[in-house]
Amino acid sequence: KSLVRVRDGGRFWMLEMLREYAVERLQDSGEADEQRRRHAAYFGELAAEAAPQVAGPVPGDSLDRLAAEHANLSGALDFLHGRGEIAAALRLAADLGDYWYFRGHSQEGARRLAALLDADRAGSSEARGRALRAAGEMAISRGDLVLARRLATEAFAIAEERDDRRGRAVSGWQLGYVTAEEGDWVQARALLEESVEAFRHLGDVHLVLGVTRILAWINYE
């Protein structure tokens, strides 16, 4: 009890010197890799469970849960990437895309996604498509339309190849937004209207409203 204390919220805390000593003993035990693998698996499951809620209309509790585990999630990504387990790392990064975006970690998210997409050799996996869309949203938010178009175009192609209607709708609205910013109102409207119809068919009212607002902006212009 004198070495480990509980902070508000039930999280454990110990002196940094003690933590470093514990890490050294773990390394000496020969079990460090197995424990880190279990750690990464646990936080991968946490992120996968939270991702649909974070992308929904009321993401608050799930965002708070991920924020509380930010250091653990980053550590899990570092372990997976460092071990060359790119597919698992890419899935985790894709699940964290909206969290990074909404909680002001877009710079970290964009950096990690770019590195993993560059290292990924799967080509057209479901996780790659989601990671591309997450990176595309961040590129749009910082006004990098050239990168956003490249990412969304590849994501759109993967979605078509995999018959992923939601993926096609998301990358379609991203392409529509970029196309509108480039001044091609006709093509932008067609892409966005197709996405709205797809989201409506999928029952995603949240994204129907979001893309409809972009359409309203185009029609106003």
N, C-alpha and C positions, 0 to 999 in steps of 0.2 A: 504493500500500500504506500510505502514511502517513496517508491521508485516510479510508479505509474499513477497518474491522477486523472480524474474525469472532469472535463470542462463542461460548460453549459451546452446542452444539446446531446450529452452522453458520449462525446468524442474523447478518446484517450490522449494524454499528453505526457511526455517525459523530457528530461533535460537532453539537449543535443549531444552532450558527451556520452550519456548512457545509450542513446540511440545509435551513435557511431560504434560503440563497443558491441552492442547487440548485433549490428550488421557484420562486424568482423567475426564474431562467434558463429554466425550463420554461414559465412563463407568457409570458415574452418570445418564446419560440420559436413560439408559436401552436399548439402540439401538446398543450397541457394537457388539453383536453376529450377528445381521442382516447385519450390515455394513461390518463386516469381511467376512461373507458368500458371500455377493455381490462382495467384493474385490477378494476372492478366485475364484469365478465363472468367473470374468472378466479375471484374469490372466491365468486361465485354458484354456479359449477360445484363448487367445493370444498364449499360448504355443502350443495348438493343431493346430492352423493356421500356425505357424512357422515351426513345426516339419518336414513336407515333404520337405520344402525348405532347411532346415539345413542338411537333409540327402542327398540332391542332389549335383550336380557337382559344383554349384556356391552358397554356403550358406552365403556369406558375409553379406548382408543386414539383413537377418533374425538373424544371430548370433549377430550382433551389437544391434539389437532391444532387444533381450533377455538379452544381457549383460547389457544394460541400465536399465533393470528391475530386475536385479539379486536379490536385496534385497526384492522387492515385491513378486517375485516368491518363494523365500525362506520363506517369511512370510506366503504366501498362503499354502505352504506345511506344515508348522508348525501348522497352524490352523486346516487344514483338518485332519492331523495325530492326533493332540491333541484331536480333537472331536470324534475320532474313525471312521471318514468317510474314511475308508481305500481304498475302490474302487475308489473314486474320487482322493485321494492322489496318488494312484498307477498309474492312468491314467496320471496325471500331471507329475509324476516322469518319466514315460516312454517317454512322449513327450519331456522331458528335457535331455534325455540320451545323444544324440549326442552333444547338446550344452555343457553339462558338459565335455564331452570327448574332444571336439575340443578347448575349451577355458581354459583348464587347471584346471578344477574343478573336476577331476576324483575322488579325495579322498572324497570330499563331496558327489558326486553322488553315489559312491559305498556304502558309509555309509547309505545314505537315502534309496537307493534301497534295501539294505540288510534288514534294519529295516522294510520296508513296505512289502517286500516279506515274511518275517517271520510272520508279523501280518495278512497277507492276508489269508482268509479262503475260497475264491471262488474256488481255485484249478486249474481251467483251463480257466480262462477268457482271452479275447484277450489282455487286458491290462497287465495281468500277463506274457503272452508270450513275449510281447514287453519289459517289464521290465527285464525279464530274459535275453533277448538278449542284452539289454543295459549293464546290469551288467556283462554279459559274455565278451563283448568287453573290458570292463575296466579290468577284470581279466586277459585277454590275454595280454593287454598292460603292465601290471606289472609282467607278467611271472608266474602267479599263475595258472598253467595248471590243477591242481586237481580241483580247484573251477570252472575254465572255463568249464571243461568237464561236471561237475555236472549241471551247469546252462544251458549249451547248450543242454544237453541230455533232460532235462525237457522241455526246450523250443521247441525242435524238436518234442517231444511227443504231446505237446499241439497243435502245428501247424498241425500235422497229424490228431489229433482228430477233429480239427475245419476246416479241409480242407483248411488251410491257405498256399497257395503256396509260397507267399513271405516269410512268417515266416519260413517255412521249408527250403527255400533256404538260408536265413541268418543264421539260426542255423546250417544248413548243412556245410556252409563254416567255421563256427567257430569250429565245430567238426573236419572238415578236417584239419584245421590249427593245432589244438591241436594234432591230430593223427600224422601229419607230424613231429611235434616237438618231439613226442614220438618215432619216427623212423619207423612207419609202413607206408612206402611210397605207397604201393599198395592200402590199404584202404583209405588213405588220398587222393590219386589221384581220386579214384572213387567218394568220397564225393564231392570233389571240382568240378569235371567235371559235376556232377549232378546239382550243384548249378549254375555253369556257364550257363548250358542249360536252367535252370529255369529263371534266370535273363534275358537271351536273349529272351525267350518267353514272359516275362513280359515287355520287351522293356526298361529295365534299363541298358543302356550302361555304366553308371558310375560304377555299381557293376560288370558288365561283365569284364570290364578292371581291376578292383581291384582284383577280384578272379583269373583272368588269370595271373596276375603278381605272385600270390602265386604259381600257377601251374608251371610257368616258373622257379621259384626258386626250386621247387621239382624236376622238370625234369633236372635242372642243377646239383643238388646234385646227 
